[in-house]
């Protein structure tokens, strides 16, 4: 009796689709351990793939899915532009999903891209401490069936991607501010549950501690412009109006949060940087239109996107890159004359 592909799949303990991708030479290759198991089963049973099936399996959809938390945020739109440039003239089309920071919508986006048989999915956005296992199971299933996952931000097990070293970057930024003469800091730390905001705040405060300093206040709120505005407004209302004002430097864990904080500071009748210095993180392109110019930690956002686009064209190359940002001090963190 002739050995069928179904027999090989059963012997290897994988789906028929996975066995087909391994033996018919699909561009969407499953994990190495699974591929080895399927080939061993085929050799044991004496199965030989058919040439027509091989040709069909090698077909690529030329579709790449990109999932971002908020496309209106310049951080993500700049990365998306970089991904498109990374794909270049390969003929690959980029599909975009924006989740509005909703984990359920992220899962639905991944499912939608899987149903469209995208060659790869790029996930860009902060992971959460309380991440649902549902996303991880989806990713594993997608990879088992030959799909490629590239993660921008915090790494996930068994995936390639670009890891942003938020802790080291914020430590370096704190060091530059201390060298510039700042001694009194407030940290606008964003959402405690998000790994990006958590890592940036922790790195900054770790550097303060090693230098013998401590943040006078740590303020939490939504990881957004409006969240920062509300958190900063509440903080300023809680400060004693009669208290002698010593210049303080507010570190915001993203540039969009810095913009929200500056709005709150100005509405309270205070000035940036004369009364309160403000520092962000990311160096989003829109900062060039802001006065005073905002100090920040520069990440090569468009290049990060381009590298991710190039990774997905490598068909299964799960290499990982680590990116560290560069401190950039501008007008918003200038010291008062008496503090210099």
Secondary structure, 3 states (H helix, E strand, C coil): CCCCHHHHHHHHCCCHHHHHHHHCCCCCCCCHHHHHHHHHHHHHHCCCCCHHHHHHHCCCCCEEEEEECCCCCHHHHHHHHHHHHHHCCCCCEEEEEECCCCHHHHHHHHHHHHHCCCCEEEEECCCECCCCHHHHHHHHHHHHCCCEEEEEECCCCCCEEEEECHHHHHHHHHHHHHHCCCCCEEEEEECCCEHHHHHHHHHHHHHHHHCCCCCCEEEECCCCHHHHHHHHHHHHHHCCCCCCCCCEEEEECCHHHHHHHHHHHHHCCCCCCCCEEEECCECCHHHHHCCCCCEEEECCHHHHHHHHHHHHCCCCCCCEEEECCEEECCHHHCCCHHHC
